[in-house]
C-alpha cells in the first residue's frame, strides 16, 4: 500500500497484479478518448490480445468484457468516471454545496464541455464519486475506475469560467492543495470499492517534477496516472520538438514512477497536419523515447489523429526488442539504451549524428545496419532478429 499526504492509502501496482512486459513495450488503449465501440466479439477479443490495459466508457465494450478477459487473463479493464467535474446534464441533482465557486460566488464551469467543477475535498463529493464508481463496477469483471481530471488543469486561467476558491483557505486553490485533495479522493475511492484506481493528470515530465507541486503526488492516491501531453502538445507542428531538458524529464518520469510503486501511462498525440509517414516517424520517436525510460511497468499510447480508434495496431508494437540490460546512456548527444534483443537511440540535437552500433542489427523497417546516422531529432529502434 502507498500512503499519501492525507493519510489515506492506495493500492500499489504489485498488489493489483500489473505485470512487467516481456518485450519492453506495454500498450494501453484509452478508448474513452476515441469515437469507438466494439460491435463484434471478434474485434473485442483481438484488442484484448494486443493491449494490456484498456480504459473505456461502459457502452464501448459492447458487452464483451468477459470474453476479453478470457482471451487475455492479464488484461486490465478500467471504466471511465470524471473525478472532479459534474456533467452539466446532472446539474440540480446534487447538493450545490459540493461544487466549486469563484471569488464572486458563481459556480465554476469548464469552457470546453460546460460541466460543473466540484470541490474535490468536500465529503459529499467524495461520497458521490465513491458511489458512482461502485455502481459502475457492480456485477462486472472490471478492475477499477479511471478518474479523469485529477490534475491542475481547472486552476489554469481560461480553462473554466473562473478560478475555484478553496473553502478551507478562502483563496484560490494552490496547485499543491489541489493535488493533495485529488490524490486523497482517488485513494478514498479505491478504499471504498476495494479495487484500484487509475487517473489522469500527470501532464508531462515537466509537471511531474515541478518544484513545490509535482503532479507525481497523484501516484500517492492512484495506482497509475496518465500523462496526456507526453513528449509533445497535441496540436504542435510535427517539426517542433521539446527542449532536451523537458524531453529528458518525460523519459525520467517513467522510471521514477516505477521506483515509487506507481504506473505512468503515456499519451502522445499528433493531432495536427502531416503525412502518414511523418506521423509514423513521430510514433517511432515517441516509442523510442518510451523505451529509454520504461522499466517494464509504464504504458504507451500513441494517437495520430483525433478520430482514430484507440486500438489501432502498428508494426512497431510487434518488435521483439527484449528487456533492458541497463539504463540509458548519452553518446554524442544521442540517448542510447541496450536491450537483450536490440537497442534504442534518440537524437535530441539539431544536427545529424552517426553512431557505431557495435554489431549487426535490423532497423524497425527490417533493413540491416552496422551503423546509424540519426537525423536531427531522429530515432531508431534496432533489433537483432
Secondary structure, DSSP 8 states (H G I E B T S, - for coil): -EE-TTS-EE--TGGGT----SSS--BEEEGGGSS----SHHHHHHHHHH-SEEEE-GGGGTT-HHHHHHH-TT-EEEEEEESSEE-GGGTTSS-GGGB-B-TTS-B-BBTTT--EEB-TT-HHHHHHHHHHHHHHHTTS---EEEEE--SGGGGSTTTBSS--EETTTTEE--HHHHHHHHHHHHHHHHHHHTS-EEEE---SHHHHT-TTS-GGGGGGTSSEEEETTSSS-TTS-TT----HHHHHHHHHHHHHHHHTT-EEEE-EE--SS--HHHHHHHHHHHHHHHHHH--SS-BB-EESSTTS-TT---GGGG-----BSS--EEETTEEEEEETTEEEEEE-SSS-EEEEEEEEEE-TTS-EEEEEEE-TT-EEEEE--
